[in-house]
Amino acid sequence: MHDIRAIRENPAAFDAALSRRGVENASAPVLALDEERRAAIHAAETAQAAQKAASKDVGKAKASGDEAEFERLRALVAEKKAEVAEMQAKAKELDAQLADMLMGIPNLPFEDTPDGEDEDDNVEIRRWGEPKALGFAAKEHYELPSVIPGMDFETAAKLSGARFVVLSGAIARVHRALAQFMLDTHTEENGLTETWTPVLVREEMMYGTGQLPKFGEDSYQTREGWWLVPTAEVTLTNIVNGLTVDENYLPRRYVAHTQCFRSEAGSAGRDTAGMLRQHQFEKVEMVSVTHPEKSREELDRMTRCAEGILEKLGLPYRTVALCTGDMGFGARRTHDIEVWLPGQNQYREISSVSVCGDFQARRMNARFKPAEGGKPEFLHTLNGSGLAVGRCLIAVLENGQQEDGSVELPEALHPWLRGKTKIAADGALV
């Protein structure tokens, strides 16, 4: 959410920043509604002052015994009271309209965010590792003989429909081990605090992180009004919702492993084969809450945390800075990490790390008290996958595939598998 005062003070800068995201002349309707709202507030205040003045005169007229003047003034007070109530209601309605308008405008990009229209304009930052020459035709994860027994899409379709999967045996075990490996690495080496949170949240929590009001169709809502989280970003970030913390509370770095739920609205026909794009999946999510002066630095730190998981697993990847046209609604700068998938012969996203500045904090009313004193300020928030567990499973399976259909598992994962090192061609973990 944006600061209306900043828009008033420099609408040209606001418009210039948003034009980089393809949004033109955004300040005009905002300022027009703001002016109408402020006029309504002023009119209500003026009417309220007149009401108070007339109320005092009623007492004087009563004391003087002037019944005619007393009745006239009493009627005037009643009229002003109704007028004040009407004007206050109008001002409140306009205030809500302005808040809704501001909530529907995307965040302003950082100066170092690349300009562009779509993914073709993203800028590669670095690569790590070289895709291994397999010496045979690579298969996608769901085609591997060792995987087929433990990855059942037909039963999942019977249970739930398309874009679900039932994992069993060695595949379920490796999937679980990956999540545990990620959590242990982030907590023991990267300084994140492991957190367990609900997957059902109140509607205001979805507003706080920006999934609502604009992207409600991408998520699921229960009959009771709760929303299923699309990512633990929602719960972890909203830990500071409505709080004013001391500066020494910052930074806070959280990590959580949760189920995630997405309707995948607008993605019909994309990645329907295998488990690359599911309605229900697992992620290990990182969230940082920081001082404003530290958030850009924290973006690079979080990116390295996610990259480090892939490096430990020996999975080649590339990191790209998303351009303004491909960046998410609430982000000021985003780093996508794309892992190499031999079966598709291309890099695919496995993590997206974003800095949101004070965009979410304003929606949540989350602030900190400066150590040197002064008025509370909005803190900054960041979020990123560390990593998407299912996609990491896909990458491990495809990069470890052998010509006989078996899968060699990354050495870093062996301790979490009690020394097991591969999935045999028949699907057994050995």
C-alpha positions as CSV (number, residue, x, y, z in Angstrom):
1,M,0.0,0.0,0.0
2,H,1.2,3.5,-0.8
3,D,1.6,6.6,1.3
4,I,-1.0,9.1,0.1
5,R,1.2,12.0,1.5
6,A,4.1,10.9,-0.7
7,I,1.9,10.8,-3.7
8,R,0.5,14.3,-3.0
9,E,4.1,15.7,-2.5
10,N,5.5,14.2,-5.6
11,P,3.0,12.8,-8.1
12,A,5.4,13.0,-11.0
13,A,7.9,10.7,-9.2
14,F,5.1,8.3,-8.4
15,D,3.8,8.2,-12.0
16,A,7.3,7.8,-13.4
17,A,8.0,4.8,-11.1
18,L,4.8,3.1,-12.0
19,S,5.1,3.8,-15.7
20,R,8.1,1.4,-15.5
21,R,5.5,-1.3,-14.6
22,G,3.2,-0.3,-17.4
23,V,0.8,1.7,-15.2
24,E,0.3,5.2,-16.6
25,N,-0.9,8.3,-14.9
26,A,-1.7,6.5,-11.7
27,S,-1.7,9.6,-9.5
28,A,-4.5,11.4,-11.2
29,P,-7.5,9.3,-10.0
30,V,-5.9,8.9,-6.6
31,L,-5.4,12.6,-6.0
32,A,-8.9,13.4,-7.3
33,L,-10.5,10.9,-4.8
34,D,-8.2,12.2,-2.1
35,E,-9.2,15.8,-2.7
36,E,-12.9,14.8,-2.6
37,R,-12.3,12.9,0.6
38,R,-10.4,15.8,2.3
39,A,-13.2,18.2,1.2
40,A,-15.8,15.9,2.8
41,I,-13.7,15.7,6.0
42,H,-13.4,19.5,6.1
43,A,-17.2,20.0,5.5
44,A,-17.9,17.5,8.3
45,E,-15.6,19.3,10.7
46,T,-17.1,22.7,9.8
47,A,-20.6,21.4,10.3
48,Q,-19.6,19.9,13.6
49,A,-18.1,23.2,14.8
50,A,-21.4,24.9,13.9
51,Q,-23.3,22.2,15.8
52,K,-21.2,22.8,18.9
53,A,-21.7,26.6,18.7
54,A,-25.4,26.3,18.3
55,S,-25.5,23.9,21.3
56,K,-23.9,26.5,23.5
57,D,-26.5,29.1,22.3
58,V,-29.3,26.7,23.2
59,G,-28.3,26.9,26.8
60,K,-28.1,30.7,26.8
61,A,-31.6,31.0,25.2
62,K,-33.0,28.6,27.8
63,A,-31.5,30.6,30.6
64,S,-32.8,33.9,29.2
65,G,-36.3,32.5,28.9
66,D,-36.6,33.2,25.2
67,E,-38.7,30.2,24.2
68,A,-38.9,31.1,20.5
69,E,-35.1,31.4,20.2
70,F,-34.7,28.3,22.3
71,E,-36.9,26.2,19.9
72,R,-35.2,27.7,16.8
73,L,-31.7,26.9,18.1
74,R,-32.7,23.4,19.3
75,A,-34.1,22.6,15.8
76,L,-30.8,24.0,14.3
77,V,-28.8,21.7,16.5
78,A,-30.8,18.7,15.4
79,E,-30.4,19.7,11.8
80,K,-26.6,20.2,12.2
81,K,-26.4,16.8,14.0
82,A,-28.0,15.1,11.1
83,E,-25.8,17.0,8.7
84,V,-22.7,16.1,10.5
85,A,-23.6,12.4,10.6
86,E,-24.3,12.4,6.8
87,M,-21.0,14.2,6.1
88,Q,-19.0,11.9,8.4
89,A,-20.5,8.9,6.7
90,K,-19.6,10.3,3.3
91,A,-16.0,11.0,4.4
92,K,-15.7,7.5,5.8
93,E,-17.0,6.0,2.6
94,L,-14.5,8.1,0.5
95,D,-11.7,7.1,2.9
96,A,-12.5,3.4,2.3
97,Q,-12.6,4.0,-1.5
98,L,-9.2,5.6,-1.3
99,A,-7.8,2.7,0.7
100,D,-9.2,0.2,-1.8
101,M,-7.7,2.2,-4.7
102,L,-4.3,2.4,-3.1
103,M,-4.4,-1.3,-2.3
104,G,-4.9,-2.1,-6.0
105,I,-1.8,-0.3,-7.2
106,P,1.4,-2.3,-7.4
107,N,4.6,-1.5,-5.6
108,L,7.2,0.9,-6.9
109,P,10.3,-0.8,-8.3
110,F,13.8,-0.1,-7.0
111,E,16.0,1.9,-9.2
112,D,18.2,-1.2,-9.8
113,T,15.2,-3.3,-10.9
114,P,15.6,-3.9,-14.7
115,D,13.1,-2.4,-17.0
116,G,11.2,-4.7,-19.3
117,E,7.8,-6.1,-20.4
118,D,8.0,-9.8,-19.7
119,E,10.3,-12.8,-18.8
120,D,12.3,-12.2,-22.0
121,D,13.6,-9.0,-20.4
122,N,14.8,-10.5,-17.2
123,V,18.6,-10.1,-16.5
124,E,20.8,-13.0,-15.5
125,I,22.9,-12.3,-12.4
126,R,25.0,-15.5,-12.2
127,R,25.1,-19.2,-12.9
128,W,26.4,-22.1,-10.8
129,G,27.3,-25.6,-11.9
130,E,27.2,-27.1,-15.3
131,P,24.4,-29.3,-16.6
132,K,25.8,-32.8,-16.6
133,A,26.0,-34.7,-20.0
134,L,24.0,-37.8,-19.3
135,G,25.0,-39.7,-22.4
136,F,21.5,-40.9,-23.0
137,A,18.1,-39.3,-23.7
138,A,16.9,-37.5,-20.6
139,K,13.5,-38.3,-19.2
140,E,11.1,-36.1,-17.3
141,H,10.7,-37.0,-13.6
142,Y,7.3,-38.8,-14.0
143,E,8.7,-40.9,-16.9
144,L,11.5,-42.5,-14.8
145,P,11.1,-46.2,-14.1
146,S,12.3,-45.7,-10.5
147,V,9.8,-42.9,-10.0
148,I,6.6,-44.3,-11.6
149,P,5.8,-46.7,-8.6
150,G,5.9,-43.8,-6.1
151,M,4.2,-41.0,-8.0
152,D,0.6,-41.7,-8.7
153,F,-1.4,-39.1,-10.6
154,E,-4.4,-41.5,-11.4
155,T,-5.2,-42.2,-7.8
156,A,-4.8,-38.5,-7.0
157,A,-7.2,-37.6,-9.8
158,K,-9.8,-40.1,-8.4
159,L,-9.4,-38.5,-4.9
160,S,-9.2,-34.8,-5.8
161,G,-9.0,-34.1,-9.5
162,A,-6.3,-32.8,-11.8
163,R,-3.1,-31.3,-10.5
164,F,-2.8,-33.4,-7.5
165,V,-0.4,-36.3,-6.8
166,V,0.0,-39.2,-4.3
167,L,3.6,-39.9,-3.3
168,S,4.6,-43.2,-1.7
169,G,7.6,-45.3,-0.8
170,A,11.0,-44.0,-1.8
171,I,9.6,-40.8,-3.5
172,A,7.6,-39.8,-0.4
173,R,10.7,-40.5,1.7
174,V,13.0,-38.3,-0.4
175,H,10.4,-35.6,-0.6
176,R,10.2,-35.5,3.3
177,A,14.0,-35.7,3.6
178,L,14.4,-32.6,1.3
179,A,12.1,-30.5,3.5
180,Q,14.0,-31.6,6.6
181,F,17.4,-30.9,5.0
182,M,16.2,-27.4,4.0
183,L,14.9,-26.6,7.5
184,D,18.0,-27.8,9.2
185,T,20.3,-25.9,6.9
186,H,18.4,-22.7,7.3
187,T,18.2,-22.9,11.1
188,E,21.7,-24.3,11.8
189,E,23.7,-22.4,9.1
190,N,21.7,-19.4,7.9
191,G,20.4,-18.1,11.3
192,L,16.6,-18.4,10.5
193,T,14.1,-19.2,13.3
194,E,12.0,-22.3,12.5
195,T,8.4,-21.5,12.9
196,W,5.2,-23.6,12.6
197,T,2.1,-21.7,11.5
198,P,-1.5,-22.4,10.6
199,V,-2.5,-22.8,6.9
200,L,-5.9,-21.3,7.5
201,V,-5.9,-17.5,7.9
202,R,-8.3,-14.6,8.5
203,E,-9.2,-12.5,5.4
204,E,-7.3,-9.5,6.8
205,M,-4.1,-11.5,6.8
206,M,-4.4,-12.0,3.1
207,Y,-4.9,-8.2,2.7
208,G,-1.8,-7.6,4.8
209,T,0.5,-9.4,2.4
210,G,-1.3,-8.3,-0.8
211,Q,-3.1,-11.5,-2.0
212,L,-6.3,-9.6,-1.5
213,P,-8.2,-7.8,-2.8
214,K,-6.7,-8.2,-6.3
215,F,-5.7,-11.8,-6.5
216,G,-8.5,-13.6,-4.6
217,E,-9.1,-16.0,-7.5
218,D,-5.6,-17.4,-7.1
219,S,-6.4,-18.8,-3.7
220,Y,-9.1,-21.0,-1.9
221,Q,-11.6,-19.8,0.7
222,T,-13.5,-22.0,3.1
223,R,-17.2,-21.7,3.9
224,E,-16.3,-20.3,7.3
225,G,-14.4,-17.4,5.7
226,W,-10.8,-18.6,6.3
227,W,-8.4,-18.6,3.4
228,L,-5.9,-21.4,2.7
229,V,-2.4,-19.9,2.5
230,P,-0.8,-19.9,-1.0
231,T,2.5,-19.7,0.9
232,A,3.7,-19.3,4.5
233,E,4.7,-15.7,3.5
234,V,1.1,-14.8,4.6
235,T,1.5,-16.2,8.2
236,L,5.1,-15.4,8.8
237,T,4.9,-11.8,7.6
238,N,1.7,-11.1,9.5
239,I,3.4,-12.1,12.8
240,V,4.1,-8.3,13.0
241,N,0.7,-7.3,11.9
242,G,-0.5,-4.3,14.0
243,L,2.7,-4.3,16.1
244,T,5.1,-1.5,16.9
245,V,8.4,-3.1,17.9
246,D,11.6,-1.8,19.3
247,E,14.4,-1.3,16.7
248,N,16.5,-3.8,18.5
249,Y,13.8,-6.4,17.6
250,L,15.0,-6.2,14.0
251,P,15.9,-8.1,12.0
252,R,13.6,-11.1,12.4
253,R,14.3,-14.0,10.1
254,Y,11.8,-16.8,10.0
255,V,11.5,-20.1,8.1
256,A,8.5,-22.5,7.9
257,H,7.7,-25.7,6.1
258,T,4.0,-25.8,5.2
259,Q,1.4,-27.1,2.8
260,C,0.5,-24.4,0.2
261,F,-2.7,-24.1,-1.9
262,R,-3.2,-22.3,-5.2
263,S,-6.0,-22.4,-7.6
264,E,-3.6,-21.8,-10.5
265,A,-6.1,-19.4,-12.0
266,G,-5.0,-18.3,-15.5
267,S,-2.6,-21.2,-15.9
268,A,-4.8,-23.6,-17.8
269,G,-2.8,-25.8,-20.1
270,R,0.6,-24.9,-18.5
271,D,2.8,-27.7,-17.1
272,T,-0.1,-30.1,-16.7
273,A,2.2,-33.2,-16.9
274,G,4.0,-34.3,-13.8
275,M,4.0,-32.4,-10.5
276,L,5.6,-29.1,-11.6
277,R,2.4,-27.1,-11.1
278,Q,0.0,-28.4,-8.4
279,H,-3.0,-27.1,-6.5
280,Q,-1.5,-28.5,-3.2
281,F,2.3,-28.5,-2.6
282,E,4.9,-27.9,0.0
283,K,7.4,-25.1,0.5
284,V,10.0,-24.1,2.9
285,E,9.4,-20.4,3.1
286,M,11.8,-17.7,4.4
287,V,10.5,-14.3,5.6
288,S,12.7,-11.4,7.0
289,V,11.5,-8.3,8.8
290,T,14.1,-5.6,8.8
291,H,15.1,-2.0,9.3
292,P,14.5,0.0,6.1
293,E,18.2,0.7,5.6
294,K,18.9,-3.0,5.6
295,S,16.3,-4.5,3.4
296,R,18.2,-4.3,0.0
297,E,21.1,-6.0,1.7
298,E,18.8,-8.6,3.2
299,L,17.5,-9.5,-0.3
300,D,21.0,-10.5,-1.4
301,R,21.4,-12.5,1.9
302,M,18.2,-14.4,1.4
303,T,19.0,-15.1,-2.2
304,R,22.3,-16.7,-1.1
305,C,20.4,-18.8,1.5
306,A,18.2,-20.3,-1.3
307,E,21.1,-20.7,-3.7
308,G,23.1,-22.5,-1.0
309,I,20.5,-25.3,-0.8
310,L,20.9,-26.0,-4.5
311,E,24.7,-25.9,-4.3
312,K,24.7,-28.4,-1.4
313,L,22.5,-30.7,-3.5
314,G,24.8,-30.2,-6.6
315,L,22.0,-28.9,-8.7
316,P,23.0,-26.4,-11.5
317,Y,21.0,-23.2,-11.4
318,R,20.9,-19.6,-12.6
319,T,19.8,-16.5,-10.8
320,V,17.9,-13.7,-12.6
321,A,16.7,-10.3,-11.6
322,L,13.1,-10.0,-12.8
323,C,12.2,-7.0,-14.9
324,T,9.5,-4.5,-14.0
325,G,7.0,-6.2,-16.3
326,D,7.5,-9.7,-14.8
327,M,7.8,-8.8,-11.2
328,G,5.1,-9.6,-8.6
329,F,2.5,-7.1,-7.4
330,G,4.1,-6.4,-4.0
331,A,7.8,-6.5,-4.9
332,R,10.3,-3.7,-5.4
333,R,13.0,-6.1,-6.7
334,T,12.8,-9.9,-7.2
335,H,15.5,-12.5,-7.7
336,D,14.3,-15.8,-9.3
337,I,16.4,-18.9,-9.0
338,E,16.0,-21.4,-11.8
339,V,17.2,-25.0,-11.5
340,W,18.3,-27.1,-14.4
341,L,15.8,-29.8,-15.4
342,P,17.4,-32.3,-17.9
343,G,14.0,-33.7,-18.8
344,Q,12.8,-30.3,-20.1
345,N,16.3,-29.3,-21.2
346,Q,15.9,-25.9,-19.6
347,Y,16.1,-23.9,-16.3
348,R,12.8,-23.7,-14.3
349,E,12.0,-21.5,-11.4
350,I,12.5,-23.1,-8.0
351,S,12.6,-20.0,-5.8
352,S,11.5,-16.4,-6.0
353,V,13.0,-13.9,-3.4
354,S,11.5,-10.5,-3.1
355,V,12.0,-7.3,-1.1
356,C,8.7,-5.4,-0.6
357,G,10.0,-2.3,1.2
358,D,7.2,-0.8,3.4
359,F,4.5,-1.9,1.0
360,Q,3.2,-4.8,3.2
361,A,4.0,-3.0,6.4
362,R,1.6,-0.2,5.5
363,R,-1.2,-2.7,4.8
364,M,-0.4,-4.4,8.2
365,N,0.3,-1.2,10.1
366,A,3.6,-2.7,11.3
367,R,6.1,-0.3,12.6
368,F,9.3,0.0,14.8
369,K,10.4,2.6,17.3
370,P,13.8,4.1,16.3
371,A,16.5,3.5,19.0
372,E,17.4,7.2,19.0
373,G,13.8,8.3,19.5
374,G,11.3,9.9,17.3
375,K,8.1,8.8,15.7
376,P,7.6,5.1,14.8
377,E,8.4,4.2,11.2
378,F,7.2,1.4,9.0
379,L,9.5,-1.6,8.9
380,H,10.4,-3.5,5.7
381,T,9.5,-7.1,4.8
382,L,11.0,-9.7,2.4
383,N,10.0,-13.2,1.4
384,G,11.4,-16.1,-0.6
385,S,11.3,-19.8,-1.2
386,G,14.0,-21.8,0.4
387,L,12.9,-23.9,-1.5
388,A,9.8,-25.3,-3.2
389,V,10.0,-28.9,-2.0
390,G,8.2,-30.6,-4.9
391,R,10.2,-28.7,-7.5
392,C,13.4,-29.6,-5.7
393,L,12.3,-33.2,-5.7
394,I,11.8,-33.0,-9.5
395,A,15.3,-31.5,-9.9
396,V,16.9,-34.2,-7.8
397,L,15.2,-37.0,-9.7
398,E,16.0,-35.6,-13.2
399,N,19.6,-34.6,-12.5
400,G,20.3,-37.9,-10.7
401,Q,18.7,-40.2,-13.4
402,Q,20.8,-43.1,-14.7
403,E,20.5,-44.9,-18.0
404,D,19.0,-48.0,-16.2
405,G,16.1,-45.9,-14.8
406,S,17.6,-45.6,-11.3
407,V,18.3,-42.3,-9.6
408,E,21.5,-41.4,-7.8
409,L,20.7,-39.1,-4.8
410,P,22.8,-36.1,-3.8
411,E,25.4,-36.9,-1.2
412,A,24.2,-34.0,1.0
413,L,20.9,-35.8,1.4
414,H,22.3,-39.1,2.5
415,P,22.3,-38.3,6.3
416,W,18.5,-37.5,6.1
417,L,17.9,-40.8,4.4
418,R,19.8,-42.9,7.0
419,G,22.6,-43.6,4.6
420,K,20.5,-44.6,1.6
421,T,22.1,-43.3,-1.6
422,K,19.8,-44.1,-4.6
423,I,16.4,-45.2,-5.8
424,A,16.8,-48.4,-7.7
425,A,15.1,-49.0,-11.0
426,D,12.3,-50.9,-9.3
427,G,11.5,-48.0,-7.0
428,A,13.2,-49.2,-3.9
429,L,15.3,-46.9,-1.7
430,V,18.8,-48.5,-1.3
